[in-house]
Amino acid sequence: MSRIQFTRRRALEGFGSLLAASPLLHGQELIGEPPGRITPRQEVVSVFEVEAVAKRKLSSTVYSTIAGSDRRAFDRITFRPRMLVNVEHLDLTTELFGEKLFAPILVGPMSDQQQFHPEGELATVRGASVGKTVMVVSSRSSYPIDKIAAQAKTTLWYQVYPEPEMNAVRNRVQQAMQSGCKAVCLTVGAPYRPAGAGGPLMGNSQIDWSAIDQLRRGMTV
């Protein structure tokens, strides 16, 4: 029987292989780690893979604006597989605000999408059209609502913030309705940055249910 000789070099190589296989190591980013292979979009099948690609493609500042959202609500939901059940003709359609959706999933509002991709909201609305779902257009979009609507082959809703100057908000809502938006979504649980201005995020300490009444004046949706 031959005797295996362990040298210091072989011991270090083996220990390095053990570290490389550790899931804890892959859970954190290494300093100076090479970018590696970026998965082609045709091979991306989940939002987690999209996030991994975005981390490699975008600057850390831009990436931080879209990463790290709270998914705990989704983690509480379990999809229990049903074996030996015919699922060839599942019907996931639902109706919301008079609109029939292919599935109870819609594209939520995200501002300034051009910082992530040159086509920004124009590409997003084309994707929503292919997916046969509603797109909620942010009032802080990179493109005007009429240009986004011109690319849409699906239903659009419009998102606004309860800013102190509600007349300006109503004017934007009117433009959105003229462009074909079918509903208005009011964001009340997050701060906002004034349109066309930099600086810190702002909130409206005076917001209450009367803002809804002000917003509804003159609306036809």
N, C-alpha and C positions, 0 to 999 in steps of 0.2 A: 504493500500500500504506500503510495507516494505521500510525502508530507507537504502540506501547503505552507509556503513561507509568507508570512505577513510582514511587510515592511511598513515603515512610517508613511511612505507615499501612498501605498495601497489603503492603509487605514484612513488617511485623510480623504482619498477619493471615495471610499465607501461612505464615510460620514457626510461628504458633500452630496452624494446621491440621495442619502436619506433625507437631508434637508430639502433638496429640490423636490422630493415627492411629498413633502408635508403640505397639507391644505392650509395650515396657518401661514406659511410663507406666501402662498398665492393669494391670501386674503389681504395683503398689504402691498403697496407699491414700493419697489426697490429704487434707491437713489441711483441714477445713471442707467436704469434698465433700458435696453434697446427697444425701439417701438415695436419690432416684430411684425408679424403678418396682420394686415387689416382685412377682416372678413369681407369678401365681396357682398354687395347688397342682395344678390340673388341667393346667397346662402344664409342670410339672416332670417331667423324664424320666430324670434320672440323679442319683446321690448328690452329684456335684459341684455341680449346681444346687441341691440341697437345702442344701448347705453354704453356698452364696452367700446363699440366703434367710435361713438361720439367722444369718449374720453381720449382716444388716440388722435382724433382729427381736429378737435377744438382746443383753443387755448384754455388754460386752467381757470381763468377769470370767467370766460363765457360758459364753460362747462359747469361751473359751480352754480350758475343761475338756473339750471334745469335738472341738476342731480340732487339726490338726497331727499326726495319727497317722502311723505309719510305713507307707508303701505300697510300699516298695521290693520286697518279696517279690512283690507283684502286678505290678509293672512288669517283672519278669523273665518273665512269662507272655505269650505271644503267641497270639491267636486268629487262626489262618490261615483266611481265607475259602475255601470250596470252591465253585467256580462250576459251574453246570449240574448240581447235585445236589439231588434232591428232599428238602426239609427240612420238608415239611408235617406229618409225623407223627413228630417227634423224641421220643424217650423219655429224659428226664433223671432219672427216678426212681432212687433208691438206697435201701439199707437200712442203718441205723445203730442198733446196740443194740436190734435187734428192731423198730424203727420204720421204716415205709416213708415216705420223704420225696419230695415232688414234684420236688425238685432238690437237689443237694448243697450247699445253702445254708441256714443257720439264723440266727436272731436272737440275737446274743450278749448277755451280761449287761451292763447299764449301770445304775449306781446313781442313785437320787434323780432320776428322770426328770420329776418334777413341776416341777422348776426350769426345764425347757424347754417344758413344755406343761401346762395345768391338769389334764388327764386322765392324764398320765404313762403309767405302765405299763398302765393300762386301755386306752388307745388303742393302745398298741404290741401288746398281745396280740390285740386285734381285728384289727389289720393282719396279724399273723402267722397268724391263723386264716384270713383271706381268702387269704393267700399259700400256705396249706397247708404250713407249715413249722414246725419246732420253735422254741419260744422258751425261752431260758435266763433264768430269773428271778433277779435279783441279790438276795442276802440283805440288801442295803442299799436295797431298793426303797422308794418313797414310800408304797406301799399294802401292807397285809398280804397274805400269799400267798393266803389264802382268798378275798379279794376279787378278786385277779387271776385266780385259778382259776375263779371264778364267771363271768368274762367270756370264758373260753377255750373255743374249739371246735377246739383243736389240742393236740398233746402239749406238756407243760411239763417242763423240767428245772430243777434248782435249783443255784445257785452259792453257795459258801461260801469263807471264808478260813481258813487254818490258825492260828487264834488260840491263845494259850497255854491258855485255858480251853476244852478240847475238849468238856467236858460241855455247855456252853452251845451250842456248835456242833451237837452231836448233837440237842439239844432242838429247835433250829430245823429241822434236817433231818427230824425226826419230824413236825413240823407240816406241812412241805412234802409229805411222803409222804402224810399224811392228807388233804391237799388235792388229791392226785392226781398229783404230780410223779413221773416215771418214771425219772429218773436224777439223780445228784448230780455236780456239777463242782467240783473243788477248785482254786482259783487259788493258785498258788505263786510266780509270777514277778512279782508286783506288791505294793507295800505296801497297807495298808488303814487305814481310820479306824474306831476302835471304835464299835460300834452305840450310837446315842443320845448320842454325845459329839462335841464339836468338837476343836479342836487339830490338831496335825500328824499326818501319816500315820505308821503304825507298821509294823514288820516283826517276824517271829518268827525269831530267830537259832537257835532250837532245833529248827526243823522238819526232819524227816527222814521216811523211809518208814514209821516207826512211827505217824506221824500218820494214814496211810491205814488202818492196822489199827484204830486207835482210832475212826476215823470209821465204819468198817464194822460195828462192834459194834451189833447190834440193828437193822441196816438190812435191808429186804426188797426193795430194788430192785437 
